[in-house]
Amino acid sequence: MTDLNLDPNIPDHDAFYAELIDLHNGLDAAQSSALNARLILILANHIGDRNVLTQAFAAAKGDAT
């Protein structure tokens, strides 16, 4: 069983964040939401571990300890 890693784990995190924000440039709210949904599903598929995904849901909602 794998646990969700909440420690910093992205090299050059500032550049990653800038790329993520830039991805949304020129999109309206509906397009931005749809892009986020597609990205979440792509990354969830890549992770593939239901336990980790459930932990991520809790962390995103603010329920993680």
Secondary structure as GFF3:
##gff-version 3
##sequence-region A 1 65
A	DSSP	alpha_helix	13	23	.	.	.	ID=ss1
A	DSSP	alpha_helix	29	47	.	.	.	ID=ss2
A	DSSP	alpha_helix	50	61	.	.	.	ID=ss3
###
